[in-house]
Structures are given as structure tokens and as C-alpha cells.
């Protein structure tokens, strides 16, 4: 915001005034014209300032509304306790960055005080620059750790896995759990959202013949880490729209499996089916709570339309 205002000052400064002394002595300077120009510039500058502040207010309103959705999930499933130190897993994608922003905003008014840190497990792909993410964390006063690994080399170059997603996921989880334990943190916030939950349920059903999904809150006995997923009530479209509105520094994923995985296959299937059954995802999500799947017990008096 300050940078935008500075640029406005630079743009609307009057060079005639600053360069008067350098003018040719035969050229007379017209002060009434200068005053008129100054007044016109001041009016235009004021209008631009109003636009900038209104745009900022709109962004704040969008983040406020979204954080309300996150807070509901947090409270429905008891995700945050007083004094928690929470590490946010940052992949660099829109989901994890929005999660970071929402939890940071929630931290400002939530009745149970908690601390936030951000951590990235860098997989080893070329071209993934996390410097803008580090800058964002610095701006919002969240400590940031970027952990370099050779996961990409092991999965793709050494093991040459035909279906690498499972191994990659396990190695990432192990690396991030070990890293936060070294930091003395035992709670990890992950960016899985509403659409992820529905897709995971359908993958389990169609590929494994099981009714299963990750839980909103999961305690891992071996590592002693509790995983929480505060975005489970947030739809992917709203997350993408807010990330664009906030102009977050998205780090593009160069993984060759990004659009050829089983999850992507299910995502396309659900998109096609949703054109004929628009509320299908909400019904699947509701069924997960009503069954209920382990850890998905539906909170009392809750109804959820597709976010």
C-alpha cells in the first residue's frame, strides 16, 4: 500500500516547478497555470487514493469472510488449543499460502492464543524459487524455515518409481515431521480443502474399494505430531479467487506427475459429473460426516452447501 502511494506521488509531481530554475531566462513561468495544474493533480490523486483504500478494504473483507470459514472448521473439530505452536506446511501453492494468511488473520482475534511458524520441504526440482514466500512471511511476521531435500532425486532418478506420488508423499511427511519436532513444534497445519476431501474419498472408493479419507485432525503416534486441516470447509474455487485477489507469490509446481496422477483423474471425473449433479460434492462430504467416517463426526446443527 505504501509503495502504491509513493508511486502516485512520483507520477503526479509537477516537473515544471522542480525545474523552474533550470528554465531559459527568456521563458516566463506562469504561476496561475501551475496552481491550476496542482489543484487538478491533487483532485486526481485524491480519487486514486480513495480507489486504493477501497481496494484494500475489499481485500480485508474477503479475507475476513474466508477466515470465518476457517474458524468454523477449527472450532467444529477442536483444532487449536490455547498456547499451541502451529507450523503451517508451505508447498508454495495457493492452498498452503491461503491457509497461512487465514491463520495469521485468525491469530489476531481468536480467543485461544497460538503461535505460528511456516515451513517448506523443498523437493529438489529446478526453478522453484521460495524467496518471495520468505519475503511474505517476513512481512506478516511469521518465522519461516525452508528445508532442502533430495526427494525428487530419490523418487524419480534413483528409484524411478512408476507411481511416485505415494513415496514422495511419505518422504515429505517424514521430512516435515522431523523438522518441526526439531523446532519443538507438535502441531502441523496442512492445506487440504473441501475438494481434496471429496476427491480422496472417491479415490479410496474407486481404486481401493474402501470408504476412507484423511481426518480433519490426526494424531501420529510415531512422530507425536498432530495434523490439522483448517481448510476442509473451503472450496478450491474460493481459495483460488482469494489467492489471486491477495496477489500471493504462488510457486509453480514443475512435478511431471502434477496433471497425470490418479487424483487429477478423479478431479476431472468429479468436474464432469458435477455438471449434471451440481450439489454432488456437498452430498458426498455430508455423507462422510453422517456415516460417519472415523474422525468426521458431524457437529450438531450443521448444514453445509458446496463452498
N, C-alpha and C positions, 0 to 999 in steps of 0.2 A: 504494500500500500504506500509506504513512504517513497519507494523508488518510483512508483507511478506519479506521485505528486511532484517529485523532483523533476521528472521529465516534462511535466506540464509547465513548471516554472521556466525551464530551459527553452521550451518551444514558444512560450508566449512572452519572452523577454523582448524588449524593443531595442534592436541594434542601433537605430538612429541616435538614441540617447547616449549609448555607451561609446559610440564612435564620433560624437559631435566634434571633439577636439581634433580628430584626425581629418575632418572635412576641409575642403578647399576654402580658404577665407572668402572667396567671392560667392560661395553658395550660402545663402541665408537660411538659418534654421527656423522653421515655423512652429512655435510653441503651441498655438491653438490646435494645429493638426496632431501634435504629439499627445496633447491631453485627450483629444477625441479618440486617438488610437489606443491610448492607455485604458480609457473607460470601456471601449469595445472589447479589448482583450480581457479586462477584469470581469466583464459580464460573461464572456465565453468561458473563461477559466472557472468562474463560479459554477456554471452549468456543468462543466466537466467534473468538478469536484463532487457535485451532487450525484452525478451518474456513478462515480467511483464508489462513493459511500453507500449508495443504494445497492450497487452490485455486491459490495462486501456484506451488507445486511442480508441480502438474499442468500448468499453462501452460508452465512451463520444460521439462517432459518432452516436451510436444507440439512445442515449438519445437526442442528438441534432435533429436527424431526427424526432423522436417521438414528441418532443416539438414543432416542426414546424407544425405538425398536430393539436396539441392543440391550438397553436397560431391562426391558421386559423379559428377554431371554435369560439375562443374568439373574434376575430375581426369581423367575419361574423355576430355574434349576439350581439355585443356590451356588452360583459360580464364584462369587467373590466374598471373602470374609474380611473383617477388619484386620488391618496390618499385613495383608498379603503383599508379597513381592511377585509381580507378574512379568514374565518375559513374553513378548509378542514375537512369534516366528515370522520373519520378514523374508518372503521369497523375492520381493521386488514387483510382484504382480498387483493388480488393482485390489484384490480381496484383502491381502495382508496389510496393504498401506491404508485402506479404508478402516480396517479393524484398529490399526494403530491410532488413527485420527479420532475415531469414535471413543475408544477407551481413554484417550488423553482428554477429550471433552467431558466424558463421564466423570473422570477423576476430579474435575473442578467443582462438582456439586453433589457427588454421591455420598450418602450418609456414612458409609463404611469406608474409611480412608485406606488407600492402597498405593503402592509404588509401581512404576512402570519402567521396563527396560526393553530394548529391541535387539534382536539377534538374527543374523543371516548365516546360513550354511552355504557357502559358495561352492558350487559343484565342480567347477573347473572348466566350464565352457568359455571359449574365447568371446570377447565382445560384450560381456556382461559387466557394465560399469555401475558400481554401487555408490560412487562418490555423491551423486545427487540425493540418494537416500540418506547417507550420512549427514549431508547438509540439512535435509528436512528434519532429522532427529535433533540436530543441534539447535535449529530454530524453535522447536517446540519443547526443548529442554528434556529430552529423553535419552539416557545413555545408550550408545549403540555399539554392538560388537559384530564384526564381520569375520567369520571363521572360514579360512581357506581349507579345502579338502581336495582329494584326488578321486572323488566318487565317479565322476564322468570317465576317467581313465580306467578305473577298475571295472565298471559296468559295461562300457562299450568297447574298450580297446583290449583289456586283458581277458575278461570273462566272455566278451562278445555274446551277451545274452540276446536270445531271440525275443523274449518278452521281458525287457529290462525294468519295467515300471515297479514291479514288486520289490526287486532287490534294491533299486535306487531309493524307494520309499523307506525300506527298513534301515538302510545305511544313513539316510538323512535323519530319521528319528533317533537313531543311536547317537549320531554326532551332536545333535542339538540337545538331547537329554544330558549327555556327558558335559557339554559346555555350560548349561545353566546350573548344573549341580556344582561345578567348579566356582560359579559365581554366587553360590549359596541360595539359589532360587529353586523352588519346588513346584511352581505353577506355571504352565505354558499355555498361552492363548493362541489358538490356530484359526485360520481364516476360512474354514469350511462353512458354507452358507446353505440356505434353503434348497437351492437347486442341487448342490452337491449331495445333500442328504437323500433326496429323491433318486438321484442317479445311482448312488451307492446301493440303495435298497433294491433298485431294479437290476443292477449288475449281479448282486447276490442271488436274486430270484432266478434270473435267466441263465446265468453261467454256472451257478453252484447248486441251484435247487434249494436254497435256504432263505428264510426270512430273517434278514440281518442288516445292520447298519452300524456305523460308528455311533457312540453315545455323546450326548451334549456335554457330559462330564465323565472323564475316565481316569481312574487311579491305576497307575502302572506299578505293580508290586516290586518288580525287579529294580527299577530305577528310583522308585519313591517319588515320581513326578505325577502331578495331577494335570491332565489336559482339559482345557475348557474351550468351548466353541460358541462365542457370543453372537455370531452372525447367523445362527440357524433359523431365525425368523426373517432374515433379509434376503430378498430375491436378487439374482445376479444382474438383472437389468437396472435395478435401482442402484446397485453398487457401482456399475459401470458409469451410469449417468452422474453420480456424485463424484466419482474419481475424475471425470472429465471437467466437471464444474469447479472442483478444487485445484485442478491442474497439477495433480500429483505426479512425481517423477517415476513413471512406470518403467521397469526394466524388462525389456522384451525377452521372452524365453526362446533360446535357439535349439532346444532339445529336438532331435529329429522325430521323437515319438509324440510330440505335442498334439498333432492332429491325426494320428493313426493308432491311438490306443483304444482299448475296449471302452473306456469311459467316454471318449469322443463319439464312438459308435452309438452308445446308449443316449448320449446328449442329442444326437441327430434324430434318433428314433422318437424320443420324447417330444422334440420340437414338431416333428411331423404329426404325431398323434394329438398334440395339443391344438392343432388347427381344427380338428373335428370335435375335440373334447377340451374346451378351454380351461375348465377347472380341475382337470385330471391330476395335476401335480399336488394341488391342495388336498384332494381326496386321498392320494397316496400318503401324503405327510400326516393327515389326520388319522389314517388307518394305523400308521406306525405308532401314534400316541395312544389310540384306543385299544390296540391289541392287548397290552402294549408291548413293544419291543423292550428288552432289558434296558433300563435307564431312560426310557422315553415316556414314562407315565405322564399322561396328560394332566396339566394343572387344572384345578377346579374352575368352572365358569369361563373356559377359554374357547373361543372360536377363531379360526384363522383362515382368511381368504388368501389367495395367492399373492405374495408380496411383489 
